[in-house]
Amino acid sequence: MTVQAESKVTECLHELRQPLNVIGLATGNLRSALCPGLGREQADYLTAKLDRIDEQLARVASLADQMAEAAAEAVAAVRSV
């Protein structure tokens, strides 16, 4: 992998992480704003859905981190040759 390719991967990962951060902030805001007037069953249902969103955000963020590490390792390998 060339330095230019690593730069493109880094740029793409940044563009991927931005909406993930926005979604994460939005779920946090929704969690904080859950109406106290909701019944326990409704609140539990919505909380479970928000938890699922947070889990999937963490999964994608982890994949992005792994891609960044792989790109950096590939560039390091090319440089060492």
Buried (B, 14 or more C-beta within 10 A) or exposed (E): BEEEEBEEBBEEBEEBBEEBEEBBEEBEEBBEEEEEEEEEEEBEEBBEEBEEBBEEBEEBBEEBEEBBEEBBEBBEEEEEE
